Structure formats: C-alpha cells, structure tokens
C-alpha cells in the first residue's frame, strides 16, 4: 500500500519554502517602500504606489496560499502520524509556528500602515524585521531535523547568539551604506 506520508512531507516542505520566500521578500519590499518615501516627486508617488501593489500581490497570491499549503500538509502529517504529538520538540516547533503566523499577520498590518502613511518604522528597523523569519526558519528546521536529539537550552542559546550576529551584521551593513 502506498504511504501518503512522504508526499505530505514533500508538499509541506514546498509550502514552507514558498512561505518563507514570500515573508523574506515582503519585508525587503517594506525596506524599499520606506526608502522610496524619501525620494522627490513624482518618483516618490510612482515608487510607493508600485511597492504597495507588489506587497499586496505577494501577500495574497504567494505568501497566504503557501502558509495554508504548509498548514494543510503539516496537519495531514499529524493525522497520518499522530504519535508525533507526544514529542516535546513538536510542541516547541508548533509554538514557533504560532509566532511565525503572528509575524505573517503583522506584515498585513504593516502593508496597511505603509499605504495610509502611518508607518513608524525606518528602513533599518525593517531590515531587522526582515531577519526575524531567519530565526524562525533556523529554529523550526533544527527542531524538525534533530528532533529530540536537540538540547533545547543549547539550541535557544545558539539561536540568541545567531540573532545577535544577524543584528551586528545589519548594523555593519548600515554603517557601510551610510559612508
């Protein structure tokens, strides 16, 4: 009999790759959108209008469907292998997933703020915001691959150090850009 689990896993992976790609690009568009607001007219209006269109299309056409694809096949794997629900690593992964969904929906909020001119983030703050999915990606993938072999305390410390290094890299890049 054909097992559906490998197919569900494959489509789950495809979904989260597309989802993360969308989230990474969306936050990068936020950086460009904010930087376009500093341009002179008519360039400012042309660019900000185009970025707004791109943000909405990316959010609705790629990022949302990819998130739902990830959920559907992830839940399907749990239905096919309910024993996974007994493992602590999966609970942590699901917690990170809840935070990632919060990030996803906060992006929608930011698209609206950028459109109506009430955004308070700088381009540098959006660059840092763009690194948050990297932390989720590293944490979720390590949990999924290493499972119970991963010492949670060491993983958390490593993730914090990795986040700090991302911050230092962003600051370094900001200093280079400003020179």
ABEGO torsion letter per residue (X at the ends): XBBAAAAAAAAAAAAAAAAAAAAAAAAAAAAAAAAAAABBOAAAAAAAAAAAAAAAAAAAAAAAAAAAAAAAAAAAAAAABAAAAABAAAAAAAAAAAAAAAAAAAAAAAAAAAAAGABABBAAAAAAAAAAAAAAAAAAAAAAAAEAABBAAAAAAAAAAAAAAAAAAAAAAAAAAAX
